[in-house]
Amino acid sequence: MRGTASNYVGYTIRISDYKDSDCIVTFLTEENVLTFRARGIKKIKSKNRNAISPLTKSEVTLLQMGESLTLSEAKQISAPKLNGDFLLNSCFSFLNELNSKIVDSDETSELYEWLDEAMNFLNQKNDEYLTPCLIYFAQFLRLEGYGLDVDDCVVCGKKNDIVGISLSKGGFLCREHLEFEFEKKEPRFLKIIRFCFRCSPKDMNRVHFEKKECLRCIAYLSEFYEQSAGEKLRSLEYLRLAS
Ligand SMILES: [Zn+2]
């Protein structure tokens, strides 16, 4: 018995083993996050194997039988262009690790546009890989519910005289509410962090921050993520080594 077939365009964000040669695939589309079963996908001969890979954009035909979705066909639209560049590969690992940690919520599908822009960027540019990774990370945090308040002082709401960030309070601090020396940050750092949380997907193509700046911000946000979600990002070390 065949179910109803529907087509979707999106990214494979997670693949988990299921039985001998099947997988359960988590697929991010512009509208939602789909979970479907891909039969025989682990077999070398599987025609859908290449299209269902991490960070790969594809068009899938899914069959619905009751509540469950099964993959019928997958056509690859674009795949990460692995070119032997250690930094680029590390960026892909980083995005992949973030995606593996996505907890599906109402806002998760908003990440699609960001991921799409980031992947277009990484697949086209020859350098400057870290800026889209940083922006994607900030947006991942925001949409996963770990956003930082970057519009005003998180304690009093004052918009001017912002001099630092408190990770425990979750946002910017004005001079008056800065408690510890380590919370103090220079204007450029605050500006970049604010930009990454506030920008739009198309901005990934417009801005470029220095490698060092990106790494510092990514490391800082990782610390925040670790504190808030209790999750460690292992691929961060590759980014450091590759830069
Ligand atoms: Zn304040």
Boltz pocket constraint, residues with backbone or C-beta under 6 A from the ligand:
constraints:
  - pocket:
      binder: B
      contacts: [[A, 153], [A, 154], [A, 155], [A, 156], [A, 157], [A, 158], [A, 173], [A, 174], [A, 175], [A, 176], [A, 177]]
      max_distance: 6.0
